[in-house]
């Protein structure tokens, strides 16, 4: 690519900002140019068989142009949408600018079906093939195979970037595939154009009003085998994230259960969220994210844990362990969460 309007340090800051925000998984997606010809690209995950089973999805490929002066999104668009199933594949084309004119997004930009470089007049064009292959909790795995074609003097195009891999997109989120800057001496009204993939889960109309009842038990066991339990029941719609909170558990400084739970030496409170999604095969996918608050006297602190995805049958009781946290003696305790989900 020719010289850019932004200094190298400024461009590096933009790329690092995208990485920090989780919008790109690696910088190689932004620089897979001619110098990477012949490189071995990461393998994509195998696709599932095309069918009507599984979650309903929305997948889009889009672009956003950033004007030299003003807000991001001077020109933008996306294509795909509709209802997708796992294993479905579609190629989406993006064209920006006009060959022979250096205004990055000027002269017309658009997004639609696959683009034949032999019939295009764009300054830059992308063909992006996307295929959702798996869903785990809030993460959607998408196979992506894309190329960017840049217009060259004298006519025609060269492939200047491309990538083939499986990316993970958070529900309702996006992953950046490519970022192109305008040449420094072009006088372009736009400084850059960004190409991204979006994915989200769609509510199944047949399940939208299904209610799920959650029966949760917390068991805290000390080193001597003594147990303290807490119980809570909550209910919510299919796909709805529900908060839960157990009554605090009090312990004495020597590790024994507190005689007066209103004034314990150490208080442990477990809270979190749970979301159940009923699958067409009758199984339930459960996304659980617990947290634990430990207070010693007047000082306390909270520990959050990563969400965990579980699979269960309706009415089946499953258990997950909550990692230890806090000071001794509660750090040596074994804490578990047992839950049963019923379809109402």
C-alpha positions as CSV (number, residue, x, y, z in Angstrom):
1,X,0.0,0.0,0.0
2,X,1.2,3.6,-0.7
3,X,2.0,6.1,2.0
4,X,-0.8,6.8,4.4
5,X,-2.4,10.1,5.7
6,X,-1.7,9.0,9.3
7,X,1.8,8.7,10.7
8,X,2.9,5.1,11.6
9,X,2.6,5.8,15.3
10,X,-1.0,6.9,14.8
11,X,-1.8,3.9,12.7
12,X,-0.3,1.6,15.4
13,X,-2.4,3.3,18.1
14,X,-5.6,2.6,16.0
15,X,-4.7,-1.0,15.5
16,X,-3.7,-1.5,19.2
17,X,-7.0,0.2,20.2
18,X,-8.9,-2.3,18.1
19,X,-7.0,-5.2,19.6
20,X,-7.6,-3.9,23.1
21,X,-11.3,-3.6,22.4
22,X,-11.5,-7.2,21.3
23,X,-12.5,-6.2,17.8
24,X,-9.7,-8.1,16.1
25,X,-8.1,-11.4,17.2
26,X,-4.7,-10.7,15.7
27,X,-3.0,-8.0,13.7
28,X,-2.3,-10.4,10.8
29,X,-5.9,-9.8,9.6
30,X,-5.0,-6.2,9.1
31,X,-1.7,-6.8,7.2
32,X,-2.0,-10.0,5.1
33,X,-0.7,-8.2,2.0
34,X,1.6,-9.3,-0.8
35,X,4.5,-9.7,1.6
36,X,2.6,-12.6,3.1
37,X,2.1,-14.4,-0.2
38,X,2.5,-18.1,0.3
39,X,1.9,-18.0,4.0
40,X,0.2,-20.9,5.7
41,X,-3.2,-19.6,6.9
42,X,-4.9,-21.0,10.0
43,X,-7.2,-23.8,9.3
44,X,-10.9,-23.3,9.5
45,X,-13.0,-25.5,11.8
46,X,-15.1,-28.1,9.9
47,X,-18.6,-27.0,9.0
48,X,-21.7,-28.8,10.1
49,X,-24.2,-30.3,7.6
50,X,-26.6,-27.7,6.2
51,X,-30.0,-28.0,7.7
52,X,-32.9,-26.4,9.5
53,X,-31.9,-27.5,13.1
54,X,-30.0,-25.5,15.6
55,X,-30.2,-21.8,16.6
56,X,-31.4,-19.1,14.3
57,X,-28.7,-16.5,13.5
58,X,-28.2,-13.2,11.8
59,X,-24.8,-12.7,10.1
60,X,-23.7,-9.5,8.3
61,X,-20.6,-8.2,6.5
62,X,-20.3,-4.5,6.5
63,X,-18.0,-1.5,6.0
64,X,-17.5,1.9,7.6
65,X,-15.7,4.9,6.1
66,X,-14.1,7.5,8.4
67,X,-14.1,11.0,7.1
68,X,-11.1,13.2,7.5
69,X,-13.2,15.7,9.4
70,X,-16.3,14.6,11.3
71,X,-17.7,11.5,12.8
72,X,-17.0,7.8,11.9
73,X,-19.5,6.4,9.5
74,X,-19.6,9.0,6.7
75,X,-20.4,6.1,4.4
76,X,-21.4,2.7,5.6
77,X,-23.4,-0.4,4.8
78,X,-23.9,-4.1,5.4
79,X,-25.3,-7.2,3.7
80,X,-26.3,-10.6,4.8
81,X,-29.0,-10.4,7.5
82,X,-32.1,-12.5,7.3
83,X,-32.2,-15.8,9.1
84,X,-29.2,-18.1,9.0
85,X,-28.7,-21.7,10.2
86,X,-25.4,-23.3,11.1
87,X,-23.6,-24.5,8.0
88,X,-25.1,-22.0,5.6
89,X,-22.6,-20.1,3.5
90,X,-22.8,-16.8,1.6
91,X,-20.3,-14.6,-0.2
92,X,-20.8,-10.9,0.2
93,X,-19.0,-8.2,-1.9
94,X,-18.1,-4.7,-0.9
95,X,-17.0,-1.9,-3.3
96,X,-15.7,1.5,-2.2
97,X,-14.4,4.5,-4.3
98,X,-13.7,4.6,-8.0
99,X,-10.6,3.3,-9.8
100,X,-8.4,6.2,-10.9
101,X,-9.8,8.5,-8.3
102,X,-8.0,8.6,-4.9
103,X,-11.0,9.7,-2.8
104,X,-11.2,6.6,-0.7
105,X,-15.0,6.3,-0.5
106,X,-16.0,8.8,-3.0
107,X,-17.7,8.1,-6.3
108,X,-20.0,5.5,-4.7
109,X,-19.7,2.7,-2.3
110,X,-21.9,-0.3,-1.8
111,X,-22.3,-3.8,-0.5
112,X,-24.2,-6.8,-1.9
113,X,-23.5,-10.1,-3.6
114,X,-20.1,-11.4,-4.7
115,X,-18.2,-9.0,-6.9
116,X,-16.3,-10.0,-10.2
117,X,-13.1,-7.8,-10.3
118,X,-13.3,-7.9,-14.1
119,X,-16.6,-6.0,-14.0
120,X,-15.9,-3.6,-11.2
121,X,-14.7,0.0,-11.3
122,X,-14.1,0.3,-7.5
123,X,-10.9,1.6,-6.0
124,X,-11.0,-1.3,-3.4
125,X,-13.2,-4.3,-3.4
126,X,-13.7,-7.2,-1.0
127,X,-15.3,-10.6,-1.4
128,X,-16.1,-12.1,2.0
129,X,-17.4,-15.7,2.4
130,X,-19.0,-16.3,5.8
131,X,-20.4,-19.5,7.3
132,X,-21.6,-19.8,10.9
133,X,-20.6,-23.2,12.3
134,X,-21.2,-23.3,16.0
135,X,-22.7,-21.5,19.0
136,X,-21.5,-21.9,22.6
137,X,-23.2,-19.6,25.0
138,X,-22.9,-16.1,23.7
139,X,-20.0,-16.9,21.3
140,X,-20.8,-17.6,17.6
141,X,-18.0,-19.3,15.6
142,X,-17.9,-18.2,12.0
143,X,-15.7,-19.5,9.2
144,X,-14.4,-16.5,7.2
145,X,-12.6,-16.5,3.8
146,X,-11.9,-13.1,2.4
147,X,-9.8,-11.2,-0.2
148,X,-9.2,-7.5,-0.9
149,X,-8.6,-6.4,-4.5
150,X,-6.9,-3.0,-5.0
151,X,-7.1,-1.2,-8.3
152,X,-3.6,-0.7,-9.9
153,X,-2.5,2.0,-12.4
154,X,-3.2,0.9,-16.0
155,X,-6.2,-1.0,-15.0
156,X,-7.0,-4.3,-13.3
157,X,-6.6,-5.4,-9.7
158,X,-4.1,-7.0,-7.4
159,X,-5.0,-9.1,-4.3
160,X,-3.4,-7.1,-1.5
161,X,-4.8,-8.8,1.5
162,X,-6.8,-11.9,2.6
163,X,-7.4,-14.3,5.3
164,X,-9.0,-17.7,5.9
165,X,-9.8,-18.7,9.5
166,X,-12.5,-19.3,12.1
167,X,-13.4,-16.3,14.2
168,X,-15.4,-16.0,17.4
169,X,-18.0,-13.2,17.5
170,X,-19.9,-12.3,20.7
171,X,-23.6,-12.2,20.4
172,X,-24.5,-8.9,18.8
173,X,-20.9,-8.0,18.4
174,X,-18.4,-7.7,15.5
175,X,-14.9,-8.7,14.4
176,X,-12.8,-6.4,12.2
177,X,-11.4,-8.1,9.1
178,X,-9.5,-5.3,7.3
179,X,-8.5,-1.7,7.7
180,X,-7.4,0.4,4.7
181,X,-6.0,4.0,4.9
182,X,-6.1,6.6,2.1
183,X,-2.7,7.6,0.6
184,X,-1.2,10.6,2.2
185,X,-1.1,12.7,-1.0
186,X,-4.6,11.7,-2.3
187,X,-6.6,14.6,-0.8
188,X,-9.2,12.0,0.1
189,X,-12.2,13.2,2.1
190,X,-12.0,9.9,4.0
191,X,-9.0,8.7,6.0
192,X,-9.9,5.0,6.2
193,X,-12.4,2.2,5.5
194,X,-13.0,-0.7,7.9
195,X,-14.6,-4.0,7.0
196,X,-16.2,-6.2,9.6
197,X,-18.3,-9.2,10.3
198,X,-21.3,-9.1,12.7
199,X,-23.3,-12.0,14.2
200,X,-26.2,-12.3,16.6
201,X,-28.6,-14.9,17.8
202,X,-32.2,-14.6,16.8
203,X,-35.1,-15.5,19.0
204,X,-37.0,-18.6,17.9
205,X,-40.7,-17.6,17.7
206,X,-41.8,-21.0,18.8
207,X,-39.8,-20.7,22.0
208,X,-40.2,-17.0,22.7
209,X,-42.8,-17.4,25.4
210,X,-41.4,-20.5,26.9
211,X,-40.7,-20.0,30.6
212,X,-37.9,-21.8,32.5
213,X,-37.9,-22.4,36.2
214,X,-34.5,-22.6,38.0
215,X,-34.0,-24.4,41.3
216,X,-30.6,-23.5,42.6
217,X,-28.7,-24.9,45.6
218,X,-25.5,-23.6,47.0
219,X,-23.3,-25.9,49.1
220,X,-20.3,-24.6,51.1
221,X,-18.2,-27.3,52.7
222,X,-15.3,-26.6,55.1
223,X,-12.1,-28.6,55.6
224,X,-13.8,-30.7,58.4
225,X,-16.7,-31.7,56.1
226,X,-19.3,-29.4,57.6
227,X,-21.8,-28.1,55.1
228,X,-23.9,-25.0,54.9
229,X,-26.6,-24.8,52.2
230,X,-28.6,-22.0,50.6
231,X,-31.5,-22.3,48.3
232,X,-33.2,-20.0,45.8
233,X,-35.8,-20.4,43.0
234,X,-36.2,-18.0,40.1
235,X,-38.0,-18.1,36.7
236,X,-37.6,-16.3,33.4
237,X,-38.3,-16.6,29.7
238,X,-36.3,-18.8,27.3
239,X,-33.1,-16.8,26.5
240,X,-33.5,-14.3,29.3
241,X,-30.6,-13.6,31.6
242,X,-31.7,-13.9,35.2
243,X,-29.9,-12.7,38.3
244,X,-29.7,-14.9,41.4
245,X,-28.5,-14.1,44.9
246,X,-28.1,-16.4,47.9
247,X,-28.3,-15.3,51.5
248,X,-24.8,-14.8,52.9
249,X,-23.0,-17.6,54.8
250,X,-21.3,-16.6,58.0
251,X,-18.1,-18.2,59.4
252,X,-16.1,-17.6,62.6
253,X,-12.4,-16.7,62.3
254,X,-11.5,-20.3,63.4
255,X,-13.4,-21.7,60.4
256,X,-16.5,-22.9,62.3
257,X,-20.0,-21.8,61.3
258,X,-20.8,-18.4,62.8
259,X,-22.9,-18.6,66.0
260,X,-24.6,-15.3,65.1
261,X,-25.0,-15.0,61.3
262,X,-26.0,-11.4,61.6
263,X,-22.4,-10.5,62.9
264,X,-20.0,-13.2,61.5
265,X,-16.3,-12.7,61.4
266,X,-16.3,-13.7,57.7
267,X,-19.3,-13.4,55.5
268,X,-19.5,-15.1,52.0
269,X,-22.2,-14.1,49.5
270,X,-22.6,-15.8,46.1
271,X,-24.5,-14.1,43.3
272,X,-24.6,-14.4,39.5
273,X,-26.6,-14.7,36.4
274,X,-28.0,-17.7,34.5
275,X,-29.6,-17.9,31.1
276,X,-31.3,-21.0,29.7
277,X,-31.9,-21.7,26.0
278,X,-34.1,-24.5,25.0
279,X,-32.8,-26.3,21.9
280,X,-34.9,-28.0,19.3
281,X,-33.5,-31.4,20.4
282,X,-35.0,-30.9,23.8
283,X,-31.7,-30.2,25.6
284,X,-31.1,-27.0,27.5
285,X,-28.0,-24.8,27.0
286,X,-27.2,-23.0,30.2
287,X,-24.9,-20.0,30.6
288,X,-23.9,-19.5,34.2
289,X,-21.7,-16.7,35.5
290,X,-21.2,-16.7,39.3
291,X,-19.4,-14.2,41.5
292,X,-18.5,-14.3,45.2
293,X,-18.3,-11.4,47.7
294,X,-16.2,-12.0,50.9
295,X,-16.3,-9.6,53.8
296,X,-13.9,-9.8,56.8
297,X,-15.0,-7.3,59.4
298,X,-15.6,-4.1,57.7
299,X,-13.5,-4.9,54.6
300,X,-14.8,-6.8,51.6
301,X,-14.0,-7.6,48.1
302,X,-15.7,-9.4,45.1
303,X,-14.4,-12.0,42.8
304,X,-16.0,-12.6,39.4
305,X,-15.6,-15.7,37.4
306,X,-15.9,-16.4,33.7
307,X,-19.2,-17.6,32.4
308,X,-19.6,-21.4,32.0
309,X,-21.7,-23.1,29.4
310,X,-23.5,-26.3,30.4
311,X,-25.8,-28.7,28.7
312,X,-28.6,-30.6,30.5
313,X,-32.0,-32.2,30.1
314,X,-35.1,-30.5,31.5
315,X,-35.4,-31.8,35.1
316,X,-31.8,-33.0,35.3
317,X,-29.7,-31.8,38.2
318,X,-26.2,-30.7,37.3
319,X,-23.4,-29.3,39.5
320,X,-20.6,-26.8,38.9
321,X,-17.8,-26.0,41.3
322,X,-17.0,-22.4,42.2
323,X,-13.2,-21.7,42.5
324,X,-12.0,-20.7,46.0
325,X,-11.4,-17.0,46.9
326,X,-11.0,-14.9,50.0
327,X,-8.8,-15.3,53.1
328,X,-8.3,-18.5,55.1
329,X,-10.2,-20.3,56.4
330,X,-12.8,-19.9,53.7
331,X,-10.2,-20.2,50.9
332,X,-9.9,-23.9,51.7
333,X,-13.7,-24.4,51.4
334,X,-15.3,-26.4,48.6
335,X,-18.2,-24.5,47.1
336,X,-20.5,-25.9,44.5
337,X,-23.7,-24.7,42.8
338,X,-26.3,-27.3,41.9
339,X,-29.1,-26.4,39.6
340,X,-32.2,-28.0,38.1
341,X,-34.2,-26.4,35.2
342,X,-37.8,-27.1,34.4
343,X,-39.7,-26.0,31.4
344,X,-43.0,-24.4,32.2
